[in-house]
Amino acid sequence: MQYAYTAKSRNGETSKGVLAAESPQQALQMLRDKGMFALSVTAVRGSASGNRPARFFRRIGPKDLMGLTSQLAIMTKAGIDVAGALGSLVRQCPNPALQSVLREVHNDVLAGKAVSAALRNHVEVFGEAYVASVAAGEASGQLPEVLDRLAKIQRTDLRLRATRRALLAYPVVLISVSVLVILGLMFFVLPQFAGVFAQFDMKLPVLTEFLLRVSGELRSRWWLWLGLIAAAIVGVQAFRSSESGRQWWDRAVLQLALIRDVTRSLIVGRAFRLLGVMIDSGVPLVEGLRLTRASIRNSCFRALFDRLEDDVLNGRGLTDALADATFLPSGAVEMISTAERTGTLGMVTQVVGEYYEEEGETRLRELAAMVEPVIIVVMGAVVACVVLAVMLPMFDFATMTQQ
């Protein structure tokens, strides 16, 4: 296979090139033998791994991978060899797409390939960090422990996703129902009463008059407003997809007072726990930083990990870059700086990650508990205004008929 690489020499010069190797690990070793440190190694398109279609990527979910990793960890801990464990998983896998991938991995392992090399052929399914951790676990003889750590990370990710969905479901349903009720009142109920009021030449309250004009405008030119809303949605999506828009949004979610504690804790927890698992598994620090960066979407954190990688490559520690990042909790910076000095970076980053993941989940629950009553009050007030716009003229009409 052909691998394109970017590497630094001992004197700090960066070079790029292509070399032939049987696996990414062999390519990394070849670069080390030349006295170079790899910044990135990727399969060239047209090579065996680079040309493999990602046909299963969309059909294999995180839950499938978590179940696979958990079972593989249990089997290897029980003393079953990896080939036998993979063969058993192929037979019992309920997902046809994942079963096909496992069958190819199993055949590669039976043919004499390392497990990490077999997984590397399906990196679009397992991910770079997963494959690198497995490779390090193989090299250190701690594959069952590494698989167990990866399974715990995947389990935590699934729990956090389920928590977010559950907490967001109620506000979304509440807002949707309220909007439908308001639109129904304004488009169908209010215009019917307007016809009745017009027959008696009644002077309508200001609120009723205002809502009738809004309703009339929406009913007569719905196509215009619908087009404007669609254009606004497309414009917002285009802005968020642009480089400047993405950076603005990533900064906003870390700085907005209402949500910053949640987003900071969740991203810090996920990033440092993954980094700690890779370091404890035997992945070199620089490669762990690079793989952690690739797993993060927030551009502010990606820039931070870029700087951390550069500092490590140039002989500096992690402390300066972490201390300059204003969006990192001060407690996390202090703990990781201490761990770097004491040589316990892998263990401490995992503990820090677990702590902030739990804190982020707790803060998310607190935020949802605070936002739900606010949504109820606001939506109730809006519905009440529409109902009052209908009922106030009715009271005036009843007073007129009694006179």
Phi, psi and omega in degrees: 000152177258132180235128174273136183228155168234126187217159176246139176273176182295334179272007175092001180280138180262134179225156179233154179182187179228136177223158181263131179205160180279338182205162176299326179296320178294322178298318178298318180294322178297321178292320178298320179298333178274003181078028181240149178250124185285129171269325177203144176223117182228145179291136180282138178302137183102342173279174188300316181274328182288338183264003183286126181289144178273061189283342184254359190301317185279347187255357178247114185267170179301326180295322177298315181292323178296317178297318178298311183296319180297314180294320179295321178295316181296316182295316181291326176294329180283357176099004178283134179293156187300319180299316179295320179296317179296320178299319178295319180293325177299318183290327186255001183292125182277344182267114183301322180295312179294324178299320178295319178296314180297324179297318178294319178297316180299315179297321178295319179294319178297331179281358176108001179283154173290154181301317181296322178294322178293320178291328180300330178292347180232042184296337178291341178267313188269331181093151183296317183296320179298312182294318180296320178295318178296318179299317179293322178296321176297315183295326182267356182074021182241035184301315179301318179295319179295316178298322178296318178295317179297320179297321179295320178297313180296322179295319179295319178300316179296320179295319179294320178297317179296321178296315180298316180298317182294320182287330181274341185298312184297310178301321181295315179296318181297314179295318181298313180296318180297318179296318178297319178296316180296315179296321178297317178296318185282327184271332187239315185281307183300315178299327178295316178291330180299322178296322179293315181296323182295329181295331183260007177050049182274147172276117185274149175299157182301317181298316180294318180298317180297312181293327177295321178293318177298314180298318179296320179296316180293322182288323185280327182231049180298326182296325180291311182292324177296319177295321179294320178296316179298317179296322179295319179296315179297320180296318178296317179296319178295320179295317180293333180281339180285161182297313181293320179295320180294319179294319179297315181295317180296322176291322183296316182292341178266349185244336182298129188301324187287326188243354188296323180296326180288308185294319179298314182296317183293317182290317178299315181299312181296315185293311186285331177292318178297317178299317180297319178298316181293319179296315179294335179280347179108006177288132178303148186303315183296317179293324177297319177297318181294317181290324176296318177302318182294336182273355183256137179267332184292124186293330178295317178289326177296319177295323178297315181289332171299314181293320178301317179297317180295319180297318180294318180297330182261017173085005177265162181273188181272343192298313186299313181295319179294319181293330181281346181278104185291342182271359177271138174299137183298326179298320179294318180299315182294317181294319181289324176297318177296318180297324179295322180287328184265358179076024179243037187299316183299311182294315184291319180296326175295315179297316178299315180299315179298319181298312184285333172297315178294320179295319178297320178295318179297315180295327178295319178296319179296319179296317179297319179295331179278324185284325184302311177298325179297317179297318180299315181296314182296311180296323177296321179295319179295314179298321179298321178298317180294318179295319177298323179299331178275318188281326182301313176297330178295322176295317178298321180295320178295322179295319180296319183290336180276342181280000000 
